[in-house]
Amino acid sequence: NAGTEADVYISVYGERGDTGSRQLLRSQKPKKFLKGQTDIFAVEAVHLGHLYKIVIGHNGLGSGNGWFLDKVTIKDPLTDLDYTFLCHRWLDQGQDDGNIARELTVTDTSTFPGRQELELRRQETWTAEKWKFQEGNTLQFYNRLTHGFICLSPDSRVDALGDKKNKYGKVFFIWMYA
């Protein structure tokens, strides 16, 4: 009973506006909104730019109108970006919190087109730099503004005076700019 026979509506919001409420009428499947099924709809609209949220719900009519929605994915044909909106909740007056509409925000890396590249660079940087944070290493941060050091010791102590010579072994300097 996770599917619905109710009329389902969606509003898509982007940086350039929204679609307004649109009924999802013609699925590529013969019967829409069945449990475990992925339905695909074409929704015509002006280009909204980067998408950030949707509102999706149903009218609550029909037998078995409660609906468990896993997620919504929107493919932008102009930018070839996929926007994913996770739900994992009931849209049912008798289940969960009783709401038959949900506001969902984008949850994937497509929010910012360069974010996937940025995440890859972050992972590469961490791979190259994580050895500094291994057990036994001490970090000292130098502030050029105050000309002072902050020392982070392996035993989790923080020394705001930070000594360049340290009994814990390796010392690494990280320059911090204000």
VMD Tcl script that builds the backbone (N, CA, C; Angstrom):
set m [mol new atoms 534]
animate dup $m
set s [atomselect $m all]
$s set {name element resname resid chain x y z} {
  {N N ASN 1 A 0.817 -1.210 0.000}
  {CA C ASN 1 A 0.000 0.000 0.000}
  {C C ASN 1 A 0.849 1.258 0.000}
  {N N ALA 2 A 2.007 1.215 -0.606}
  {CA C ALA 2 A 2.873 2.394 -0.632}
  {C C ALA 2 A 2.643 3.248 -1.865}
  {N N GLY 3 A 1.844 2.779 -2.805}
  {CA C GLY 3 A 1.521 3.566 -3.994}
  {C C GLY 3 A 0.279 4.405 -3.748}
  {N N THR 4 A -0.100 5.211 -4.737}
  {CA C THR 4 A -1.286 6.044 -4.595}
  {C C THR 4 A -2.067 6.126 -5.892}
  {N N GLU 5 A -3.378 6.292 -5.748}
  {CA C GLU 5 A -4.241 6.550 -6.901}
  {C C GLU 5 A -4.660 8.019 -6.942}
  {N N ALA 6 A -4.212 8.798 -5.985}
  {CA C ALA 6 A -4.553 10.223 -5.922}
  {C C ALA 6 A -3.835 10.980 -7.042}
  {N N ASP 7 A -4.300 12.197 -7.309}
  {CA C ASP 7 A -3.638 13.066 -8.284}
  {C C ASP 7 A -2.418 13.692 -7.613}
  {N N VAL 8 A -1.254 13.555 -8.256}
  {CA C VAL 8 A 0.006 14.052 -7.693}
  {C C VAL 8 A 0.397 15.339 -8.406}
  {N N TYR 9 A 0.836 16.312 -7.605}
  {CA C TYR 9 A 1.233 17.630 -8.112}
  {C C TYR 9 A 2.654 17.943 -7.679}
  {N N ILE 10 A 3.349 18.733 -8.515}
  {CA C ILE 10 A 4.712 19.145 -8.180}
  {C C ILE 10 A 4.904 20.607 -8.571}
  {N N SER 11 A 5.660 21.321 -7.770}
  {CA C SER 11 A 6.135 22.675 -8.098}
  {C C SER 11 A 7.646 22.633 -7.991}
  {N N VAL 12 A 8.327 23.121 -9.020}
  {CA C VAL 12 A 9.781 23.106 -9.065}
  {C C VAL 12 A 10.281 24.541 -8.937}
  {N N TYR 13 A 11.262 24.750 -8.051}
  {CA C TYR 13 A 11.795 26.089 -7.779}
  {C C TYR 13 A 13.263 26.158 -8.168}
  {N N GLY 14 A 13.605 27.233 -8.895}
  {CA C GLY 14 A 14.979 27.452 -9.294}
  {C C GLY 14 A 15.356 28.903 -9.077}
  {N N GLU 15 A 16.594 29.235 -9.414}
  {CA C GLU 15 A 17.086 30.593 -9.175}
  {C C GLU 15 A 16.357 31.640 -10.026}
  {N N ARG 16 A 15.632 31.211 -11.058}
  {CA C ARG 16 A 14.917 32.159 -11.930}
  {C C ARG 16 A 13.395 32.092 -11.791}
  {N N GLY 17 A 12.900 31.399 -10.772}
  {CA C GLY 17 A 11.460 31.320 -10.576}
  {C C GLY 17 A 10.993 29.903 -10.322}
  {N N ASP 18 A 9.718 29.658 -10.573}
  {CA C ASP 18 A 9.166 28.327 -10.326}
  {C C ASP 18 A 8.157 27.963 -11.419}
  {N N THR 19 A 7.790 26.709 -11.424}
  {CA C THR 19 A 6.870 26.202 -12.444}
  {C C THR 19 A 5.415 26.427 -12.066}
  {N N GLY 20 A 5.140 26.722 -10.812}
  {CA C GLY 20 A 3.767 26.683 -10.340}
  {C C GLY 20 A 3.380 25.226 -10.155}
  {N N SER 21 A 2.212 24.974 -9.628}
  {CA C SER 21 A 1.767 23.610 -9.372}
  {C C SER 21 A 1.412 22.914 -10.682}
  {N N ARG 22 A 2.022 21.763 -10.921}
  {CA C ARG 22 A 1.774 20.978 -12.133}
  {C C ARG 22 A 1.350 19.573 -11.749}
  {N N GLN 23 A 0.248 19.114 -12.339}
  {CA C GLN 23 A -0.168 17.735 -12.092}
  {C C GLN 23 A 0.689 16.808 -12.936}
  {N N LEU 24 A 1.144 15.724 -12.332}
  {CA C LEU 24 A 1.925 14.718 -13.053}
  {C C LEU 24 A 0.949 13.730 -13.679}
  {N N LEU 25 A 0.728 13.906 -14.977}
  {CA C LEU 25 A -0.329 13.172 -15.669}
  {C C LEU 25 A 0.143 11.929 -16.402}
  {N N ARG 26 A 1.083 12.063 -17.308}
  {CA C ARG 26 A 1.427 10.985 -18.221}
  {C C ARG 26 A 2.799 10.397 -17.880}
  {N N SER 27 A 2.748 9.270 -17.191}
  {CA C SER 27 A 3.966 8.539 -16.881}
  {C C SER 27 A 4.332 7.673 -18.078}
  {N N GLN 28 A 5.575 7.268 -18.139}
  {CA C GLN 28 A 5.969 6.331 -19.181}
  {C C GLN 28 A 5.528 4.909 -18.836}
  {N N LYS 29 A 4.976 4.717 -17.649}
  {CA C LYS 29 A 4.442 3.417 -17.225}
  {C C LYS 29 A 2.933 3.415 -17.446}
  {N N PRO 30 A 2.333 2.255 -17.697}
  {CA C PRO 30 A 0.888 2.212 -17.923}
  {C C PRO 30 A 0.075 2.630 -16.686}
  {N N LYS 31 A 0.535 2.271 -15.498}
  {CA C LYS 31 A -0.142 2.671 -14.263}
  {C C LYS 31 A 0.890 3.373 -13.389}
  {N N LYS 32 A 0.566 4.600 -12.976}
  {CA C LYS 32 A 1.564 5.406 -12.268}
  {C C LYS 32 A 1.462 5.276 -10.751}
  {N N PHE 33 A 2.565 5.596 -10.091}
  {CA C PHE 33 A 2.698 5.675 -8.633}
  {C C PHE 33 A 2.429 4.353 -7.915}
  {N N LEU 34 A 2.929 3.259 -8.481}
  {CA C LEU 34 A 2.823 1.964 -7.829}
  {C C LEU 34 A 4.026 1.740 -6.919}
  {N N LYS 35 A 3.847 0.930 -5.900}
  {CA C LYS 35 A 4.921 0.611 -4.960}
  {C C LYS 35 A 6.123 0.027 -5.703}
  {N N GLY 36 A 7.305 0.559 -5.396}
  {CA C GLY 36 A 8.544 0.053 -5.979}
  {C C GLY 36 A 8.786 0.454 -7.418}
  {N N GLN 37 A 7.936 1.272 -7.980}
  {CA C GLN 37 A 8.032 1.657 -9.392}
  {C C GLN 37 A 8.669 3.030 -9.532}
  {N N THR 38 A 9.445 3.207 -10.598}
  {CA C THR 38 A 9.975 4.517 -10.961}
  {C C THR 38 A 9.150 5.051 -12.112}
  {N N ASP 39 A 8.516 6.200 -11.887}
  {CA C ASP 39 A 7.722 6.843 -12.927}
  {C C ASP 39 A 8.509 7.992 -13.525}
  {N N ILE 40 A 8.367 8.191 -14.831}
  {CA C ILE 40 A 9.066 9.265 -15.530}
  {C C ILE 40 A 8.033 10.158 -16.204}
  {N N PHE 41 A 8.143 11.461 -15.953}
  {CA C PHE 41 A 7.216 12.450 -16.511}
  {C C PHE 41 A 8.006 13.533 -17.225}
  {N N ALA 42 A 7.416 14.096 -18.259}
  {CA C ALA 42 A 7.983 15.274 -18.922}
  {C C ALA 42 A 7.173 16.475 -18.445}
  {N N VAL 43 A 7.862 17.478 -17.923}
  {CA C VAL 43 A 7.210 18.704 -17.464}
  {C C VAL 43 A 7.817 19.850 -18.252}
  {N N GLU 44 A 7.004 20.530 -19.021}
  {CA C GLU 44 A 7.496 21.662 -19.807}
  {C C GLU 44 A 7.453 22.926 -18.965}
  {N N ALA 45 A 8.548 23.685 -19.026}
  {CA C ALA 45 A 8.637 24.938 -18.272}
  {C C ALA 45 A 9.768 25.774 -18.851}
  {N N VAL 46 A 9.756 27.059 -18.535}
  {CA C VAL 46 A 10.890 27.896 -18.900}
  {C C VAL 46 A 12.088 27.410 -18.097}
  {N N HIS 47 A 13.301 27.753 -18.551}
  {CA C HIS 47 A 14.488 27.308 -17.823}
  {C C HIS 47 A 14.577 28.066 -16.504}
  {N N LEU 48 A 14.646 27.329 -15.415}
  {CA C LEU 48 A 14.629 27.912 -14.074}
  {C C LEU 48 A 16.020 28.150 -13.493}
  {N N GLY 49 A 17.061 27.870 -14.264}
  {CA C GLY 49 A 18.416 27.974 -13.706}
  {C C GLY 49 A 18.658 26.797 -12.781}
  {N N HIS 50 A 19.557 26.979 -11.812}
  {CA C HIS 50 A 19.852 25.899 -10.869}
  {C C HIS 50 A 18.670 25.702 -9.931}
  {N N LEU 51 A 18.256 24.453 -9.793}
  {CA C LEU 51 A 17.107 24.129 -8.962}
  {C C LEU 51 A 17.536 23.991 -7.508}
  {N N TYR 52 A 16.635 24.388 -6.595}
  {CA C TYR 52 A 16.989 24.260 -5.183}
  {C C TYR 52 A 15.914 23.588 -4.342}
  {N N LYS 53 A 14.659 23.566 -4.793}
  {CA C LYS 53 A 13.638 22.856 -4.028}
  {C C LYS 53 A 12.463 22.485 -4.908}
  {N N ILE 54 A 11.658 21.553 -4.379}
  {CA C ILE 54 A 10.376 21.192 -4.990}
  {C C ILE 54 A 9.346 21.100 -3.873}
  {N N VAL 55 A 8.097 21.239 -4.248}
  {CA C VAL 55 A 6.983 20.905 -3.363}
  {C C VAL 55 A 6.189 19.849 -4.114}
  {N N ILE 56 A 6.010 18.701 -3.478}
  {CA C ILE 56 A 5.298 17.597 -4.121}
  {C C ILE 56 A 4.248 17.061 -3.155}
  {N N GLY 57 A 3.089 16.748 -3.699}
  {CA C GLY 57 A 2.015 16.240 -2.864}
  {C C GLY 57 A 0.886 15.715 -3.712}
  {N N HIS 58 A -0.171 15.291 -3.050}
  {CA C HIS 58 A -1.334 14.787 -3.772}
  {C C HIS 58 A -2.608 15.352 -3.152}
  {N N ASN 59 A -3.724 15.127 -3.847}
  {CA C ASN 59 A -4.983 15.721 -3.409}
  {C C ASN 59 A -5.707 14.905 -2.339}
  {N N GLY 60 A -5.202 13.752 -1.965}
  {CA C GLY 60 A -5.799 12.950 -0.905}
  {C C GLY 60 A -7.067 12.218 -1.295}
  {N N LEU 61 A -7.400 12.223 -2.572}
  {CA C LEU 61 A -8.640 11.584 -3.027}
  {C C LEU 61 A -8.362 10.187 -3.565}
  {N N GLY 62 A -9.380 9.352 -3.558}
  {CA C GLY 62 A -9.259 8.002 -4.109}
  {C C GLY 62 A -8.959 6.995 -3.019}
  {N N SER 63 A -9.253 5.734 -3.339}
  {CA C SER 63 A -8.950 4.682 -2.365}
  {C C SER 63 A -7.447 4.451 -2.337}
  {N N GLY 64 A -6.940 4.201 -1.173}
  {CA C GLY 64 A -5.499 3.972 -1.052}
  {C C GLY 64 A -4.688 5.174 -1.477}
  {N N ASN 65 A -5.044 6.372 -0.961}
  {CA C ASN 65 A -4.354 7.572 -1.426}
  {C C ASN 65 A -3.021 7.807 -0.736}
  {N N GLY 66 A -2.745 7.138 0.378}
  {CA C GLY 66 A -1.446 7.297 1.036}
  {C C GLY 66 A -0.321 6.873 0.111}
  {N N TRP 67 A 0.811 7.546 0.215}
  {CA C TRP 67 A 1.899 7.294 -0.735}
  {C C TRP 67 A 3.221 7.424 -0.024}
  {N N PHE 68 A 4.113 6.451 -0.193}
  {CA C PHE 68 A 5.470 6.538 0.330}
  {C C PHE 68 A 6.377 6.945 -0.815}
  {N N LEU 69 A 6.964 8.132 -0.707}
  {CA C LEU 69 A 7.829 8.669 -1.765}
  {C C LEU 69 A 9.279 8.525 -1.348}
  {N N ASP 70 A 10.055 7.846 -2.168}
  {CA C ASP 70 A 11.477 7.649 -1.889}
  {C C ASP 70 A 12.272 8.890 -2.278}
  {N N LYS 71 A 12.220 9.257 -3.554}
  {CA C LYS 71 A 12.973 10.423 -4.014}
  {C C LYS 71 A 12.438 10.897 -5.350}
  {N N VAL 72 A 12.827 12.119 -5.714}
  {CA C VAL 72 A 12.500 12.696 -7.017}
  {C C VAL 72 A 13.818 13.125 -7.639}
  {N N THR 73 A 14.024 12.762 -8.888}
  {CA C THR 73 A 15.197 13.220 -9.629}
  {C C THR 73 A 14.700 14.008 -10.839}
  {N N ILE 74 A 15.262 15.201 -11.022}
  {CA C ILE 74 A 14.897 16.046 -12.156}
  {C C ILE 74 A 16.128 16.205 -13.034}
  {N N LYS 75 A 15.972 15.903 -14.305}
  {CA C LYS 75 A 17.067 16.073 -15.262}
  {C C LYS 75 A 16.808 17.336 -16.063}
  {N N ASP 76 A 17.767 18.253 -16.025}
  {CA C ASP 76 A 17.679 19.489 -16.794}
  {C C ASP 76 A 18.271 19.217 -18.172}
  {N N PRO 77 A 17.446 19.238 -19.235}
  {CA C PRO 77 A 17.961 18.898 -20.563}
  {C C PRO 77 A 18.918 19.944 -21.135}
  {N N LEU 78 A 18.866 21.179 -20.641}
  {CA C LEU 78 A 19.767 22.202 -21.161}
  {C C LEU 78 A 21.174 22.085 -20.597}
  {N N THR 79 A 21.276 21.794 -19.308}
  {CA C THR 79 A 22.597 21.716 -18.661}
  {C C THR 79 A 23.065 20.285 -18.468}
  {N N ASP 80 A 22.176 19.314 -18.700}
  {CA C ASP 80 A 22.454 17.895 -18.494}
  {C C ASP 80 A 22.763 17.576 -17.023}
  {N N LEU 81 A 22.275 18.416 -16.104}
  {CA C LEU 81 A 22.462 18.170 -14.679}
  {C C LEU 81 A 21.279 17.391 -14.122}
  {N N ASP 82 A 21.544 16.515 -13.155}
  {CA C ASP 82 A 20.505 15.811 -12.424}
  {C C ASP 82 A 20.405 16.416 -11.033}
  {N N TYR 83 A 19.193 16.729 -10.611}
  {CA C TYR 83 A 18.928 17.256 -9.280}
  {C C TYR 83 A 18.136 16.202 -8.516}
  {N N THR 84 A 18.623 15.800 -7.357}
  {CA C THR 84 A 17.969 14.772 -6.566}
  {C C THR 84 A 17.381 15.386 -5.304}
  {N N PHE 85 A 16.139 15.019 -5.020}
  {CA C PHE 85 A 15.409 15.493 -3.848}
  {C C PHE 85 A 14.984 14.257 -3.067}
  {N N LEU 86 A 15.621 13.992 -1.940}
  {CA C LEU 86 A 15.305 12.816 -1.142}
  {C C LEU 86 A 14.101 13.086 -0.252}
  {N N CYS 87 A 13.239 12.081 -0.116}
  {CA C CYS 87 A 12.061 12.207 0.738}
  {C C CYS 87 A 12.051 11.101 1.787}
  {N N HIS 88 A 11.961 9.844 1.367}
  {CA C HIS 88 A 11.896 8.681 2.263}
  {C C HIS 88 A 10.824 8.838 3.335}
  {N N ARG 89 A 9.653 9.360 2.959}
  {CA C ARG 89 A 8.576 9.583 3.917}
  {C C ARG 89 A 7.218 9.324 3.272}
  {N N TRP 90 A 6.216 9.200 4.137}
  {CA C TRP 90 A 4.834 9.035 3.701}
  {C C TRP 90 A 4.216 10.384 3.393}
  {N N LEU 91 A 3.395 10.410 2.370}
  {CA C LEU 91 A 2.488 11.513 2.091}
  {C C LEU 91 A 1.110 10.909 2.303}
  {N N ASP 92 A 0.641 10.935 3.529}
  {CA C ASP 92 A -0.546 10.187 3.918}
  {C C ASP 92 A -1.116 10.795 5.188}
  {N N GLN 93 A -2.400 11.079 5.171}
  {CA C GLN 93 A -3.052 11.660 6.343}
  {C C GLN 93 A -3.081 10.697 7.523}
  {N N GLY 94 A -2.924 9.407 7.274}
  {CA C GLY 94 A -2.962 8.412 8.346}
  {C C GLY 94 A -1.609 7.848 8.721}
  {N N GLN 95 A -0.530 8.323 8.127}
  {CA C GLN 95 A 0.814 7.813 8.394}
  {C C GLN 95 A 1.757 8.977 8.713}
  {N N ASP 96 A 2.895 8.641 9.339}
  {CA C ASP 96 A 3.955 9.623 9.575}
  {C C ASP 96 A 3.381 10.840 10.295}
  {N N ASP 97 A 3.560 12.046 9.769}
  {CA C ASP 97 A 3.049 13.257 10.421}
  {C C ASP 97 A 1.708 13.722 9.858}
  {N N GLY 98 A 1.127 12.943 8.947}
  {CA C GLY 98 A -0.188 13.260 8.401}
  {C C GLY 98 A -0.181 14.221 7.222}
  {N N ASN 99 A 0.975 14.681 6.785}
  {CA C ASN 99 A 1.041 15.606 5.642}
  {C C ASN 99 A 0.938 14.848 4.325}
  {N N ILE 100 A 0.227 15.468 3.358}
  {CA C ILE 100 A 0.126 14.865 2.025}
  {C C ILE 100 A 0.916 15.674 1.003}
  {N N ALA 101 A 1.732 16.613 1.488}
  {CA C ALA 101 A 2.639 17.385 0.629}
  {C C ALA 101 A 3.951 17.565 1.379}
  {N N ARG 102 A 5.031 17.609 0.646}
  {CA C ARG 102 A 6.361 17.767 1.230}
  {C C ARG 102 A 7.141 18.818 0.444}
  {N N GLU 103 A 7.893 19.644 1.173}
  {CA C GLU 103 A 8.855 20.555 0.562}
  {C C GLU 103 A 10.213 19.892 0.698}
  {N N LEU 104 A 10.882 19.652 -0.432}
  {CA C LEU 104 A 12.165 18.955 -0.447}
  {C C LEU 104 A 13.227 19.847 -1.066}
  {N N THR 105 A 14.395 19.883 -0.457}
  {CA C THR 105 A 15.503 20.658 -1.014}
  {C C THR 105 A 16.471 19.726 -1.729}
  {N N VAL 106 A 17.190 20.283 -2.684}
  {CA C VAL 106 A 18.129 19.489 -3.478}
  {C C VAL 106 A 19.194 18.915 -2.548}
  {N N THR 107 A 19.564 17.660 -2.771}
  {CA C THR 107 A 20.485 16.988 -1.867}
  {C C THR 107 A 21.726 16.447 -2.549}
  {N N ASP 108 A 21.938 16.784 -3.788}
  {CA C ASP 108 A 23.108 16.228 -4.467}
  {C C ASP 108 A 24.107 17.317 -4.812}
  {N N THR 109 A 25.168 16.917 -5.458}
  {CA C THR 109 A 26.247 17.839 -5.789}
  {C C THR 109 A 25.926 18.741 -6.968}
  {N N SER 110 A 24.765 18.562 -7.595}
  {CA C SER 110 A 24.450 19.377 -8.762}
  {C C SER 110 A 24.018 20.793 -8.391}
  {N N THR 111 A 23.875 21.101 -7.093}
  {CA C THR 111 A 23.508 22.451 -6.679}
  {C C THR 111 A 24.478 23.463 -7.277}
  {N N PHE 112 A 25.741 23.112 -7.291}
  {CA C PHE 112 A 26.772 23.967 -7.864}
  {C C PHE 112 A 27.482 23.152 -8.928}
  {N N PRO 113 A 27.437 23.596 -10.188}
  {CA C PRO 113 A 28.000 22.775 -11.262}
  {C C PRO 113 A 29.450 22.367 -11.032}
  {N N GLY 114 A 30.256 23.201 -10.406}
  {CA C GLY 114 A 31.664 22.885 -10.171}
  {C C GLY 114 A 31.910 22.116 -8.897}
  {N N ARG 115 A 30.848 21.759 -8.189}
  {CA C ARG 115 A 31.010 21.140 -6.877}
  {C C ARG 115 A 31.641 19.753 -6.964}
  {N N GLN 116 A 31.315 18.974 -7.997}
  {CA C GLN 116 A 31.916 17.646 -8.131}
  {C C GLN 116 A 33.425 17.770 -8.284}
  {N N GLU 117 A 33.864 18.729 -9.094}
  {CA C GLU 117 A 35.299 18.948 -9.270}
  {C C GLU 117 A 35.928 19.422 -7.965}
  {N N LEU 118 A 35.240 20.305 -7.250}
  {CA C LEU 118 A 35.734 20.802 -5.973}
  {C C LEU 118 A 35.869 19.668 -4.959}
  {N N GLU 119 A 34.883 18.766 -4.916}
  {CA C GLU 119 A 34.930 17.630 -3.998}
  {C C GLU 119 A 36.082 16.699 -4.356}
  {N N LEU 120 A 36.336 16.480 -5.635}
  {CA C LEU 120 A 37.451 15.651 -6.069}
  {C C LEU 120 A 38.773 16.270 -5.624}
  {N N ARG 121 A 38.922 17.574 -5.785}
  {CA C ARG 121 A 40.146 18.254 -5.344}
  {C C ARG 121 A 40.314 18.179 -3.832}
  {N N ARG 122 A 39.176 18.294 -3.085}
  {CA C ARG 122 A 39.253 18.194 -1.636}
  {C C ARG 122 A 39.753 16.811 -1.225}
  {N N GLN 123 A 39.244 15.760 -1.879}
  {CA C GLN 123 A 39.680 14.403 -1.571}
  {C C GLN 123 A 41.153 14.211 -1.912}
  {N N GLU 124 A 41.593 14.750 -3.043}
  {CA C GLU 124 A 42.995 14.638 -3.436}
  {C C GLU 124 A 43.901 15.364 -2.438}
  {N N THR 125 A 43.463 16.539 -1.995}
  {CA C THR 125 A 44.251 17.306 -1.022}
  {C C THR 125 A 44.354 16.544 0.287}
  {N N TRP 126 A 43.224 15.992 0.769}
  {CA C TRP 126 A 43.257 15.247 2.018}
  {C C TRP 126 A 44.164 14.026 1.894}
  {N N THR 127 A 44.120 13.327 0.765}
  {CA C THR 127 A 44.991 12.170 0.555}
  {C C THR 127 A 46.454 12.578 0.656}
  {N N ALA 128 A 46.781 13.740 0.109}
  {CA C ALA 128 A 48.169 14.211 0.127}
  {C C ALA 128 A 48.580 14.765 1.489}
  {N N GLU 129 A 47.648 15.289 2.256}
  {CA C GLU 129 A 47.989 15.991 3.499}
  {C C GLU 129 A 47.670 15.234 4.781}
  {N N LYS 130 A 46.935 14.123 4.717}
  {CA C LYS 130 A 46.478 13.467 5.944}
  {C C LYS 130 A 47.616 12.907 6.787}
  {N N TRP 131 A 48.769 12.650 6.206}
  {CA C TRP 131 A 49.899 12.136 6.971}
  {C C TRP 131 A 50.317 13.105 8.080}
  {N N LYS 132 A 50.049 14.379 7.893}
  {CA C LYS 132 A 50.410 15.366 8.911}
  {C C LYS 132 A 49.630 15.157 10.204}
  {N N PHE 133 A 48.460 14.519 10.099}
  {CA C PHE 133 A 47.591 14.357 11.253}
  {C C PHE 133 A 47.708 12.973 11.888}
  {N N GLN 134 A 48.741 12.220 11.504}
  {CA C GLN 134 A 48.940 10.899 12.084}
  {C C GLN 134 A 49.424 11.022 13.520}
  {N N GLU 135 A 49.223 9.949 14.264}
  {CA C GLU 135 A 49.614 9.922 15.669}
  {C C GLU 135 A 51.101 10.230 15.825}
  {N N GLY 136 A 51.402 11.073 16.790}
  {CA C GLY 136 A 52.799 11.437 17.060}
  {C C GLY 136 A 53.230 12.730 16.404}
  {N N ASN 137 A 52.486 13.226 15.468}
  {CA C ASN 137 A 52.837 14.477 14.807}
  {C C ASN 137 A 52.213 15.662 15.544}
  {N N THR 138 A 52.924 16.761 15.576}
  {CA C THR 138 A 52.446 17.988 16.199}
  {C C THR 138 A 52.298 19.039 15.121}
  {N N LEU 139 A 51.214 19.769 15.176}
  {CA C LEU 139 A 50.981 20.847 14.216}
  {C C LEU 139 A 51.164 22.193 14.906}
  {N N GLN 140 A 51.826 23.091 14.212}
  {CA C GLN 140 A 51.904 24.456 14.697}
  {C C GLN 140 A 51.376 25.372 13.607}
  {N N PHE 141 A 50.469 26.233 14.003}
  {CA C PHE 141 A 49.897 27.214 13.097}
  {C C PHE 141 A 50.547 28.559 13.391}
  {N N TYR 142 A 51.035 29.196 12.380}
  {CA C TYR 142 A 51.651 30.507 12.547}
  {C C TYR 142 A 50.715 31.572 11.991}
  {N N ASN 143 A 50.481 32.593 12.793}
  {CA C ASN 143 A 49.632 33.699 12.385}
  {C C ASN 143 A 50.533 34.881 12.055}
  {N N ARG 144 A 50.573 35.275 10.795}
  {CA C ARG 144 A 51.461 36.361 10.387}
  {C C ARG 144 A 51.028 37.700 10.961}
  {N N LEU 145 A 49.770 37.814 11.299}
  {CA C LEU 145 A 49.264 39.051 11.868}
  {C C LEU 145 A 49.799 39.271 13.286}
  {N N THR 146 A 49.756 38.217 14.117}
  {CA C THR 146 A 50.216 38.331 15.510}
  {C C THR 146 A 51.643 37.833 15.681}
  {N N HIS 147 A 52.173 37.199 14.676}
  {CA C HIS 147 A 53.511 36.589 14.713}
  {C C HIS 147 A 53.607 35.563 15.837}
  {N N GLY 148 A 52.496 34.912 16.115}
  {CA C GLY 148 A 52.451 33.911 17.177}
  {C C GLY 148 A 52.119 32.544 16.626}
  {N N PHE 149 A 52.342 31.533 17.485}
  {CA C PHE 149 A 52.098 30.149 17.118}
  {C C PHE 149 A 50.983 29.558 17.970}
  {N N ILE 150 A 50.278 28.620 17.389}
  {CA C ILE 150 A 49.344 27.784 18.129}
  {C C ILE 150 A 49.780 26.355 17.862}
  {N N CYS 151 A 50.010 25.614 18.916}
  {CA C CYS 151 A 50.512 24.254 18.796}
  {C C CYS 151 A 49.401 23.269 19.149}
  {N N LEU 152 A 49.146 22.316 18.267}
  {CA C LEU 152 A 48.186 21.241 18.513}
  {C C LEU 152 A 48.983 19.970 18.767}
  {N N SER 153 A 48.953 19.465 20.004}
  {CA C SER 153 A 49.750 18.311 20.405}
  {C C SER 153 A 48.992 17.015 20.158}
  {N N PRO 154 A 49.723 15.905 20.032}
  {CA C PRO 154 A 49.079 14.610 19.800}
  {C C PRO 154 A 48.152 14.196 20.937}
  {N N ASP 155 A 48.374 14.705 22.151}
  {CA C ASP 155 A 47.519 14.343 23.286}
  {C C ASP 155 A 46.301 15.268 23.394}
  {N N SER 156 A 46.000 16.000 22.319}
  {CA C SER 156 A 44.838 16.888 22.199}
  {C C SER 156 A 44.979 18.203 22.956}
  {N N ARG 157 A 46.148 18.489 23.480}
  {CA C ARG 157 A 46.341 19.783 24.132}
  {C C ARG 157 A 46.570 20.855 23.081}
  {N N VAL 158 A 46.124 22.071 23.386}
  {CA C VAL 158 A 46.336 23.217 22.519}
  {C C VAL 158 A 47.170 24.218 23.289}
  {N N ASP 159 A 48.308 24.596 22.718}
  {CA C ASP 159 A 49.201 25.566 23.340}
  {C C ASP 159 A 49.204 26.819 22.475}
  {N N ALA 160 A 48.625 27.896 22.995}
  {CA C ALA 160 A 48.527 29.130 22.225}
  {C C ALA 160 A 49.882 29.807 22.043}
  {N N LEU 161 A 50.875 29.428 22.856}
  {CA C LEU 161 A 52.204 30.027 22.719}
  {C C LEU 161 A 53.059 29.264 21.726}
  {N N GLY 162 A 52.785 27.995 21.530}
  {CA C GLY 162 A 53.430 27.157 20.528}
  {C C GLY 162 A 54.939 27.296 20.426}
  {N N ASP 163 A 55.639 26.253 20.741}
  {CA C ASP 163 A 57.096 26.252 20.706}
  {C C ASP 163 A 57.555 25.611 19.406}
  {N N LYS 164 A 58.523 26.249 18.730}
  {CA C LYS 164 A 59.031 25.689 17.474}
  {C C LYS 164 A 59.727 24.356 17.707}
  {N N LYS 165 A 60.344 24.180 18.872}
  {CA C LYS 165 A 60.991 22.911 19.213}
  {C C LYS 165 A 60.040 22.160 20.141}
  {N N ASN 166 A 59.693 20.953 19.765}
  {CA C ASN 166 A 58.671 20.244 20.497}
  {C C ASN 166 A 59.111 18.817 20.731}
  {N N LYS 167 A 58.906 18.305 21.958}
  {CA C LYS 167 A 59.343 16.963 22.307}
  {C C LYS 167 A 58.561 15.858 21.606}
  {N N TYR 168 A 57.430 16.211 20.968}
  {CA C TYR 168 A 56.608 15.186 20.331}
  {C C TYR 168 A 57.107 14.782 18.957}
  {N N GLY 169 A 58.096 15.407 18.434}
  {CA C GLY 169 A 58.625 14.969 17.144}
  {C C GLY 169 A 58.407 15.978 16.052}
  {N N LYS 170 A 57.844 15.513 14.948}
  {CA C LYS 170 A 57.706 16.321 13.748}
  {C C LYS 170 A 56.854 17.560 14.005}
  {N N VAL 171 A 57.259 18.645 13.442}
  {CA C VAL 171 A 56.512 19.891 13.538}
  {C C VAL 171 A 56.248 20.384 12.124}
  {N N PHE 172 A 55.023 20.735 11.846}
  {CA C PHE 172 A 54.646 21.225 10.535}
  {C C PHE 172 A 54.086 22.619 10.698}
  {N N PHE 173 A 54.422 23.481 9.806}
  {CA C PHE 173 A 53.948 24.849 9.881}
  {C C PHE 173 A 52.866 25.062 8.824}
  {N N ILE 174 A 51.787 25.626 9.253}
  {CA C ILE 174 A 50.705 25.952 8.345}
  {C C ILE 174 A 50.493 27.443 8.442}
  {N N TRP 175 A 50.687 28.145 7.364}
  {CA C TRP 175 A 50.590 29.601 7.394}
  {C C TRP 175 A 49.131 30.030 7.264}
  {N N MET 176 A 48.681 30.837 8.211}
  {CA C MET 176 A 47.314 31.303 8.209}
  {C C MET 176 A 47.309 32.792 7.906}
  {N N TYR 177 A 46.517 33.200 6.943}
  {CA C TYR 177 A 46.429 34.602 6.554}
  {C C TYR 177 A 45.063 35.140 6.925}
  {N N ALA 178 A 45.061 36.357 7.435}
  {CA C ALA 178 A 43.780 36.979 7.794}
  {C C ALA 178 A 43.286 37.845 6.659}
}
mol reanalyze $m
mol bondsrecalc $m
mol representation Tube
mol addrep $m
